[in-house]
Amino acid sequence: MPGMSSGLAPGNSVIVSAFQAALLRQALVVVVVLVFLAIAWSVLRSVQLRNAAAVSAARSGVIGGAVVGGDAGLSGLAASRSRQEALADPEPSGRRFLRIGFGLLWVFDGLLQGQTSMPLGMTSKVIAPTAAASAHWVQHIVNFGATIWSDHPIVASTAAVWIQLGIGLWLLVAPRGFWSRAAGATSVLWGLVVWVFGEVLGGLFAPGVSWMFGAPGAVLFYCFAGALIVCDERRWGTGQLGRLILRTMAVFFILMAGLQAWPGRGFWQGKPTSTGSAGTLTSMVNTMAATPQPHDVASWMSNFGSFAADHGFAVNLFVVVVLAGIGLAFLSSRALVVRSAVVVSVVVCLADWVLVQDLGFFGGTGTDTNSMIPMLLVIVAGYVALTRTSVVPEVLSPELELPANLEPDLGWVSDPLPPGPPPTWRERVRARPVYAFRVLAALGAVVVVLLGAAPMAAASLNSQADPIVYQAVDGSPSRLDVAAPVFVLRDQAGQLVGLSGLRGKVVVLTFLDPVGTLGSPVLAHELRKCSLLLAADNRLVEFVAVVTNPLYRLPAATQAFDADEGIAGMGNWLFLSGPVRHLTAVWKSYGIETRVGLAGSTVANSYRVFVIDGKGTERYRFNAAPGPASSASEASFANVLAGTIEHMLTTP
C-alpha cells in the first residue's frame, strides 16, 4: 500500500543507528532544560524558606525585634494567612487523578515510541494492517500521514517520542491555571492526530471492530481526558462534571454492548465452522498470543483462546450483558449501584486488557497500553469527581446532613478568597514560590514538545524523502577517481553521441531496459525527479542511459520507453543504443551484468548510476537497485543524487 511501508526490515541497522543518534542529540537539549529547572528550583526553594521564616517570626509576634500586639496585629496576620491559603487552594481530586494518570500514560507512550523498531515498523506493522482492511477513503486519509512517516522516518519517530514525553511531563507539572489547561488542549490536539493517522480512526471502519479489541481507539480517551482538564475547575468541585463523565461512559458502554451483540460479525461463534474460519474473538486472541511476550502472559491468552473457542456463545453473551449492565448502572442515581458498576468495570476491563489486548505494548511495535487503561482512568476520575466534592461547609445549613456519597473531604476544602481582585502573578509567587517553579517546569515541558513538533511540521512540508531511506536500501554512494571509459552510440533520434563530446557538463550515466517493467521505469522516474530538483543547475547536467536489452535496442523501443515514462520532454535526456558488440563493450567497461529472458526482457540487470564530472572522471557510483523499496526510498534516491550533483557543481 503506497506510503505504508518503506520496504525495509524494522531492524535495519542504518535506520536504527540514525534513530538512536538523533534521540541522543535531542536528549542533550532535554538535559539542559532539566539543569535549568534544577537551578530554578534551588533558588525558589531558598525564597520559600525565607518566607516561611518570616511567617514564623510574625506568628511569634517578633518582626525586626519589635513585638506586634493587639487585636489589629492578630487580625492582619489572620488575613494574610487566609490570603495565602486561598492562593494555595488545592486541585480538585477528580481532576488531579485524571491529570496525573494521563500524564503518566503519555510519558509511558513516549518511551514506547523510543523502541528501535518504530522508525520503520510504525507504518508497516502498526498502521498498514488496519488501514488495509478499512474503506478506501480511510486509506486515502491515513496514507497522507503514513507517507510523511515513510519519507522522514527518523524525524517522525523522534518527534513522536518528544511530543508525547513533553505532553506527559506538562500534565504532571502544571496542576492549575492557564498552563494546565494548555496541557489538556495540547493533549486533545495531538491525540486527534494519533487517532486519525496512528490508529486509523480507531479501526472503526475495519471489520471486527469491538470494545474488546480497543474500539473506538485508545487515544480518544486521551482526547476526552484532555478536554475535561480544559474545563472550568469549579465544575469539578460540585460533582456536576463527575456525573457527566459517568453518563457519557454509560452511553458508550450501551452502544458497545449493541455492537458486540450484532449478529453476523463472528463474535457469537467459537470453534471453526465448516468453512474453516474460527470465531472473531478466538482468532484475535490466538493472534495476540503469538506476539513476542513473557511466557506466562502468552499461556494465559492461549488458555483463554481455547476457552473462547469451546464456549464462544456464552463468552459473548457474558460480555454483552456486562457492558449493558455497566452502562445502565452508570445512569443510576444510587451511590451503591454506581460504586458497584465502577468495581465491575475495573475487573472486566483489566481482564480484557490481559487476556485479549495482550497488555497492548508487547511485540516491539506497541505504541500504548491500548484502550482499557485510559478508559478506566476516565471512569475512576468520574467517580472520584462525583463523590469527593469541594462543597464548603459554611454555605450549608447547620441542620442539613449531607448524603454519604456527597460528604466533603475536608482536606480539599479551603477558605473562600478574601474580598478584592483576583491574586496577581506576583502575589502567587510571593505566597508560594513553587508556583513560579511549576510555570518554569511547564515551559520546560513545552520546549520538549516543540523539540519534536517543530521538525515534524517542517518534515510534513517537505515532499522529498530523506537521504537516509535510500542509504538504508542501497548503502552510501561509492567515491571514485578514475577516468570514465569513453564510447560512441546513437541516441533515441538516431544521432551519434560520444561521451567525450559531453565534456564540460556533469554526466549522470545509467543502464536501462526499454521494455523492462520493474527497475528500469522506477530508475527513469527517479532521474526525472532529480532533474526537477536541480532547477537552474539542470542545464549543467546531462542524463544518459544505455540500453541493456540486445533484442530491443532500436530507436523505436527507446522512444516508446521515453513516451511511456513521461521523460520524452526532458531536454537533457539521452537514451543511447547501437550494435550489440558496441553495447557489450560498454557494459563490460562499466561492470554491468545483464541476461535476457525467454520473453525478451532482461531478467537480471545491474542497476547502477555513475556521476561523471566535466573532465570525464568518474566521481561517484550509486547502487540504484529498487529492490523491495517503496516510493519513499525511490524519492530518497533522487534527493541524494541531486544533492551529490549540486555538491560537485559548487566544489572545485
DAUR-V142197 format. One record per backbone hydrogen bond with DSSP energy under -1.0 kcal/mol. NH is the residue of the N-H (numbers start at 1). CO is the residue of the C=O. E is the energy in kcal/mol with one decimal. If there is no record, write none. Layout:
nh=NH co=CO e=E
nh=NH co=CO e=E
//
This chain:
nh=4 co=1 e=-2.1
nh=12 co=9 e=-2.1
nh=16 co=12 e=-2.7
nh=17 co=13 e=-2.4
nh=18 co=14 e=-2.0
nh=19 co=15 e=-2.6
nh=20 co=16 e=-2.5
nh=21 co=17 e=-2.3
nh=22 co=18 e=-2.3
nh=23 co=19 e=-2.3
nh=24 co=20 e=-2.1
nh=25 co=21 e=-2.3
nh=26 co=22 e=-2.3
nh=27 co=23 e=-2.1
nh=28 co=24 e=-1.1
nh=30 co=26 e=-1.4
nh=31 co=27 e=-2.4
nh=32 co=28 e=-2.0
nh=33 co=29 e=-2.0
nh=34 co=30 e=-2.5
nh=35 co=31 e=-2.5
nh=36 co=32 e=-2.3
nh=37 co=33 e=-2.3
nh=38 co=34 e=-2.3
nh=39 co=35 e=-2.2
nh=40 co=36 e=-2.4
nh=41 co=37 e=-2.7
nh=42 co=38 e=-2.1
nh=43 co=39 e=-2.2
nh=44 co=40 e=-2.8
nh=45 co=41 e=-2.6
nh=46 co=42 e=-1.6
nh=47 co=43 e=-1.8
nh=48 co=44 e=-2.3
nh=49 co=45 e=-2.3
nh=50 co=46 e=-2.1
nh=51 co=47 e=-2.4
nh=52 co=48 e=-2.4
nh=53 co=49 e=-2.2
nh=54 co=50 e=-2.1
nh=55 co=51 e=-2.5
nh=56 co=52 e=-2.3
nh=57 co=53 e=-2.2
nh=58 co=54 e=-2.2
nh=59 co=55 e=-2.3
nh=60 co=56 e=-1.5
nh=61 co=58 e=-1.1
nh=62 co=57 e=-2.3
nh=63 co=66 e=-2.4
nh=66 co=63 e=-1.4
nh=68 co=61 e=-2.0
nh=74 co=70 e=-1.7
nh=75 co=71 e=-2.8
nh=76 co=72 e=-2.5
nh=77 co=73 e=-2.4
nh=78 co=74 e=-2.4
nh=79 co=75 e=-2.3
nh=80 co=76 e=-2.3
nh=81 co=77 e=-2.6
nh=82 co=78 e=-2.7
nh=83 co=79 e=-2.4
nh=84 co=80 e=-2.5
nh=85 co=81 e=-2.8
nh=86 co=82 e=-2.2
nh=87 co=83 e=-2.1
nh=88 co=84 e=-1.4
nh=89 co=86 e=-1.5
nh=96 co=92 e=-2.5
nh=97 co=93 e=-2.5
nh=98 co=94 e=-2.0
nh=99 co=95 e=-2.9
nh=100 co=96 e=-2.6
nh=101 co=97 e=-2.3
nh=102 co=98 e=-2.4
nh=103 co=99 e=-1.9
nh=104 co=100 e=-2.4
nh=105 co=101 e=-1.8
nh=106 co=102 e=-2.5
nh=107 co=103 e=-1.9
nh=108 co=104 e=-2.5
nh=109 co=105 e=-2.8
nh=110 co=106 e=-2.3
nh=111 co=107 e=-2.0
nh=112 co=108 e=-2.1
nh=113 co=109 e=-1.8
nh=114 co=111 e=-1.2
nh=115 co=112 e=-1.8
nh=118 co=115 e=-2.0
nh=121 co=117 e=-2.7
nh=122 co=118 e=-1.9
nh=124 co=120 e=-1.0
nh=125 co=121 e=-2.5
nh=126 co=121 e=-1.0
nh=127 co=122 e=-2.1
nh=128 co=123 e=-2.8
nh=131 co=127 e=-2.6
nh=132 co=128 e=-2.8
nh=134 co=131 e=-1.2
nh=139 co=135 e=-2.1
nh=140 co=136 e=-2.1
nh=141 co=137 e=-1.6
nh=142 co=138 e=-2.8
nh=143 co=139 e=-2.4
nh=146 co=142 e=-2.5
nh=147 co=143 e=-2.4
nh=148 co=144 e=-1.4
nh=149 co=145 e=-2.1
nh=150 co=146 e=-2.7
nh=151 co=147 e=-2.7
nh=152 co=148 e=-1.9
nh=156 co=152 e=-2.7
nh=157 co=153 e=-2.0
nh=158 co=154 e=-2.2
nh=159 co=155 e=-2.2
nh=160 co=156 e=-2.1
nh=161 co=157 e=-1.5
nh=162 co=158 e=-2.2
nh=163 co=159 e=-2.8
nh=164 co=160 e=-1.8
nh=165 co=161 e=-2.3
nh=166 co=162 e=-2.7
nh=167 co=163 e=-2.4
nh=168 co=164 e=-2.2
nh=169 co=165 e=-2.6
nh=170 co=166 e=-2.5
nh=171 co=167 e=-2.4
nh=172 co=168 e=-1.8
nh=173 co=169 e=-2.2
nh=174 co=170 e=-1.3
nh=181 co=177 e=-2.2
nh=182 co=178 e=-2.7
nh=183 co=179 e=-1.7
nh=184 co=180 e=-2.0
nh=185 co=181 e=-2.5
nh=186 co=182 e=-2.4
nh=187 co=183 e=-2.1
nh=188 co=184 e=-1.8
nh=189 co=185 e=-2.3
nh=190 co=186 e=-2.7
nh=191 co=187 e=-1.9
nh=192 co=188 e=-2.2
nh=193 co=189 e=-1.7
nh=194 co=190 e=-2.4
nh=195 co=191 e=-2.6
nh=196 co=192 e=-2.4
nh=197 co=193 e=-2.4
nh=198 co=194 e=-1.2
nh=199 co=194 e=-2.2
nh=201 co=195 e=-2.0
nh=202 co=195 e=-1.0
nh=203 co=200 e=-1.6
nh=204 co=201 e=-1.6
nh=206 co=203 e=-1.6
nh=215 co=210 e=-2.5
nh=217 co=214 e=-2.6
nh=220 co=217 e=-1.3
nh=221 co=218 e=-1.4
nh=223 co=219 e=-2.1
nh=224 co=220 e=-2.4
nh=225 co=221 e=-2.6
nh=226 co=222 e=-2.5
nh=227 co=223 e=-2.4
nh=228 co=224 e=-2.0
nh=229 co=225 e=-2.1
nh=230 co=226 e=-1.5
nh=235 co=232 e=-1.4
nh=237 co=233 e=-1.0
nh=241 co=235 e=-1.6
nh=243 co=239 e=-2.1
nh=244 co=240 e=-1.9
nh=245 co=241 e=-2.5
nh=246 co=242 e=-2.2
nh=247 co=243 e=-2.1
nh=248 co=244 e=-2.3
nh=249 co=245 e=-2.3
nh=250 co=246 e=-1.8
nh=251 co=247 e=-2.1
nh=252 co=248 e=-2.0
nh=253 co=249 e=-2.7
nh=254 co=250 e=-2.2
nh=255 co=251 e=-2.3
nh=256 co=252 e=-2.4
nh=257 co=253 e=-2.1
nh=258 co=254 e=-2.0
nh=259 co=255 e=-2.2
nh=260 co=256 e=-2.4
nh=261 co=257 e=-1.8
nh=273 co=277 e=-1.8
nh=276 co=273 e=-1.8
nh=279 co=270 e=-2.1
nh=280 co=266 e=-1.9
nh=283 co=279 e=-2.7
nh=284 co=280 e=-2.1
nh=285 co=281 e=-2.6
nh=286 co=282 e=-2.4
nh=287 co=283 e=-2.0
nh=288 co=284 e=-2.4
nh=289 co=285 e=-2.3
nh=291 co=288 e=-1.6
nh=298 co=294 e=-2.0
nh=299 co=295 e=-2.4
nh=300 co=296 e=-2.4
nh=301 co=297 e=-2.2
nh=302 co=298 e=-2.3
nh=303 co=299 e=-2.4
nh=304 co=300 e=-2.2
nh=305 co=301 e=-2.7
nh=306 co=302 e=-2.1
nh=307 co=303 e=-2.2
nh=308 co=304 e=-3.0
nh=309 co=305 e=-1.9
nh=310 co=306 e=-1.9
nh=311 co=307 e=-2.1
nh=315 co=311 e=-2.5
nh=316 co=312 e=-2.1
nh=317 co=313 e=-2.4
nh=318 co=314 e=-2.3
nh=319 co=315 e=-2.1
nh=320 co=316 e=-2.6
nh=321 co=317 e=-2.5
nh=322 co=318 e=-2.6
nh=323 co=319 e=-2.6
nh=324 co=320 e=-2.4
nh=325 co=321 e=-2.7
nh=326 co=322 e=-2.7
nh=327 co=323 e=-2.2
nh=328 co=324 e=-2.5
nh=329 co=325 e=-2.4
nh=330 co=326 e=-2.2
nh=332 co=329 e=-1.3
nh=338 co=334 e=-2.2
nh=339 co=335 e=-2.8
nh=340 co=336 e=-2.3
nh=341 co=337 e=-2.2
nh=342 co=338 e=-2.1
nh=343 co=339 e=-2.0
nh=344 co=340 e=-2.5
nh=345 co=341 e=-2.6
nh=346 co=342 e=-2.1
nh=347 co=343 e=-2.1
nh=348 co=344 e=-2.8
nh=349 co=345 e=-2.5
nh=350 co=346 e=-2.1
nh=351 co=347 e=-2.1
nh=352 co=348 e=-2.5
nh=353 co=349 e=-2.5
nh=354 co=350 e=-1.8
nh=355 co=351 e=-2.9
nh=356 co=352 e=-2.1
nh=357 co=352 e=-2.5
nh=359 co=353 e=-3.2
nh=360 co=357 e=-1.6
nh=375 co=371 e=-2.0
nh=376 co=372 e=-2.3
nh=377 co=373 e=-2.2
nh=378 co=374 e=-1.9
nh=379 co=375 e=-2.2
nh=380 co=376 e=-2.9
nh=381 co=377 e=-2.3
nh=382 co=378 e=-2.2
nh=383 co=379 e=-2.2
nh=384 co=380 e=-2.8
nh=385 co=381 e=-2.6
nh=386 co=382 e=-1.6
nh=387 co=383 e=-2.1
nh=388 co=384 e=-2.8
nh=390 co=237 e=-2.1
nh=395 co=392 e=-1.5
nh=396 co=393 e=-2.0
nh=400 co=397 e=-1.4
nh=406 co=403 e=-1.4
nh=407 co=404 e=-1.0
nh=412 co=409 e=-2.6
nh=428 co=424 e=-2.2
nh=429 co=425 e=-2.3
nh=430 co=426 e=-2.3
nh=431 co=427 e=-2.7
nh=432 co=428 e=-3.0
nh=435 co=432 e=-2.4
nh=437 co=433 e=-1.4
nh=438 co=434 e=-2.4
nh=439 co=435 e=-1.9
nh=440 co=436 e=-2.4
nh=441 co=437 e=-3.0
nh=442 co=438 e=-2.5
nh=443 co=439 e=-2.3
nh=444 co=440 e=-2.3
nh=445 co=441 e=-2.2
nh=446 co=442 e=-2.2
nh=447 co=443 e=-2.0
nh=448 co=444 e=-1.7
nh=449 co=445 e=-2.3
nh=450 co=446 e=-2.8
nh=451 co=447 e=-1.7
nh=452 co=449 e=-1.1
nh=453 co=449 e=-3.0
nh=454 co=450 e=-2.2
nh=456 co=452 e=-1.6
nh=457 co=453 e=-2.6
nh=458 co=454 e=-2.1
nh=459 co=455 e=-2.6
nh=460 co=456 e=-2.0
nh=462 co=459 e=-1.3
nh=466 co=151 e=-2.9
nh=469 co=466 e=-1.5
nh=471 co=467 e=-2.2
nh=472 co=468 e=-1.8
nh=473 co=469 e=-1.3
nh=474 co=470 e=-3.0
nh=475 co=471 e=-1.6
nh=478 co=621 e=-2.7
nh=480 co=619 e=-3.0
nh=482 co=618 e=-1.0
nh=484 co=616 e=-2.6
nh=489 co=497 e=-2.3
nh=490 co=577 e=-2.9
nh=491 co=495 e=-2.8
nh=494 co=491 e=-2.1
nh=497 co=489 e=-3.5
nh=499 co=487 e=-2.3
nh=502 co=499 e=-1.6
nh=503 co=500 e=-1.2
nh=504 co=614 e=-1.9
nh=505 co=502 e=-1.7
nh=506 co=540 e=-2.4
nh=507 co=612 e=-2.8
nh=508 co=542 e=-2.8
nh=509 co=610 e=-2.9
nh=510 co=544 e=-2.2
nh=512 co=546 e=-1.7
nh=516 co=513 e=-1.7
nh=522 co=518 e=-1.2
nh=523 co=519 e=-2.7
nh=524 co=520 e=-2.4
nh=525 co=521 e=-2.1
nh=526 co=522 e=-2.0
nh=527 co=523 e=-2.0
nh=528 co=524 e=-1.9
nh=529 co=525 e=-2.4
nh=530 co=526 e=-2.4
nh=531 co=527 e=-2.1
nh=532 co=528 e=-1.8
nh=533 co=529 e=-2.3
nh=534 co=530 e=-1.7
nh=537 co=534 e=-2.1
nh=538 co=535 e=-1.7
nh=539 co=536 e=-1.1
nh=540 co=537 e=-1.8
nh=541 co=538 e=-1.6
nh=542 co=506 e=-2.7
nh=543 co=572 e=-3.0
nh=544 co=508 e=-3.2
nh=545 co=574 e=-2.8
nh=546 co=510 e=-1.8
nh=547 co=576 e=-2.4
nh=548 co=512 e=-1.8
nh=557 co=554 e=-1.1
nh=558 co=554 e=-1.6
nh=559 co=555 e=-2.8
nh=560 co=556 e=-1.9
nh=561 co=557 e=-2.0
nh=562 co=558 e=-2.3
nh=563 co=559 e=-2.1
nh=564 co=560 e=-2.6
nh=565 co=561 e=-2.3
nh=567 co=562 e=-2.1
nh=568 co=562 e=-1.1
nh=570 co=567 e=-1.4
nh=573 co=570 e=-1.1
nh=574 co=543 e=-2.4
nh=576 co=545 e=-3.5
nh=577 co=490 e=-2.7
nh=583 co=579 e=-2.5
nh=584 co=580 e=-3.1
nh=585 co=581 e=-1.6
nh=586 co=582 e=-1.9
nh=587 co=583 e=-2.8
nh=588 co=584 e=-2.4
nh=589 co=585 e=-2.1
nh=590 co=586 e=-1.4
nh=591 co=588 e=-1.1
nh=592 co=587 e=-3.0
nh=595 co=604 e=-1.7
nh=597 co=601 e=-3.0
nh=600 co=597 e=-1.1
nh=603 co=595 e=-1.6
nh=604 co=595 e=-1.2
nh=606 co=593 e=-1.1
nh=608 co=606 e=-1.2
nh=609 co=622 e=-2.0
nh=610 co=509 e=-3.3
nh=611 co=620 e=-2.6
nh=612 co=507 e=-3.0
nh=613 co=617 e=-2.5
nh=616 co=613 e=-2.0
nh=618 co=482 e=-3.4
nh=619 co=611 e=-3.0
nh=620 co=611 e=-1.4
nh=621 co=478 e=-2.1
nh=622 co=609 e=-3.3
nh=624 co=607 e=-2.2
nh=629 co=626 e=-2.2
nh=634 co=630 e=-1.9
nh=635 co=631 e=-2.7
nh=636 co=632 e=-1.9
nh=637 co=633 e=-1.8
nh=638 co=634 e=-1.7
nh=639 co=635 e=-1.9
nh=640 co=636 e=-2.5
nh=641 co=637 e=-2.8
nh=642 co=638 e=-2.4
nh=643 co=639 e=-2.2
nh=644 co=640 e=-2.3
nh=645 co=641 e=-2.3
nh=646 co=642 e=-2.4
nh=647 co=643 e=-2.0
nh=648 co=644 e=-2.0
nh=649 co=645 e=-2.3
nh=650 co=646 e=-1.5
nh=651 co=647 e=-1.4
//
